[in-house]
Amino acid sequence: MKRFIITEDGSHSLFSAQFNQQYHSLQGALNESEHIYINLGLRPALENGPVSVFEMGFGTGLNAFLAWKLADSLQKQVFYTSVEAYPVSLLEASQLNYEEATGEKGFMQLHQAPWGKEVAISPFFDLRKEKTTLQDFTPDRFFDVIFYDAFDPQAQPELWTEEIFTKIAAQTKPGGVLVTYSSKGIVKRALAAAGFKVERHKGPGRKAHILKAIKL
């Protein structure tokens, strides 16, 4: 079992003893996800039509939940693929307060969806979850937006290397974007070496910076 955390905006997160890491910013899980992944990553991309999203780290499902609700509200198609090697249990997911925090319904549909199969969650949101590591994952499509939400480079250094970002770049459309909470120098250098133009943006809450990387 993972330990529950109530973040500063009232939304829940979890703490992984395995990685000694929380899943979201303690300043606000919901605020962090909306600021980085939705407003910086997905929302601008949806202006150009259907969007294919790849998420590294399904985690609590918060990013996917917000992406689904945005797709429905804008009536724009989102094809969402996510990998997760250490899934949150259904019991743990059922105790997260994201429906209360957002005023939206249906959160558990995402966790109850089968692994390894594309499922139409709504007319505008298709979800495919893969229970595997990023290293072992072979995508079958190219992506417009990458939500890069692995644990911190200190906890999972193998997921923040030039080699990993080169693999992701190979499946990212030209002009596609990768957004992530980490703005560490090693991350910026690895992204640039993999063929991304790296931009630094203001982070959510008291966080100074986050990254948006554009595939050249």
Buried (B, 14 or more C-beta within 10 A) or exposed (E): EBEEBEBEBEBBBBBBEEBEBBBBBBBBBBBBBBBBBBBBBBBEBBEEEEBBBBBBBBBBBBBBBBBBBBBBEBEBBBBBBBBBBBBBEEEBBEEBBBEEBBEBEEBBBBBEBEEEEBBEBBEBBBBBBBEBBBEEBEBEEBBBBBBBBBBBBEBBEEBBBBEBBBBBBEBBEEEBBBBBBBBBEEBBEBBBBBBBEBBEEEBBBEBEBBBBBBBE
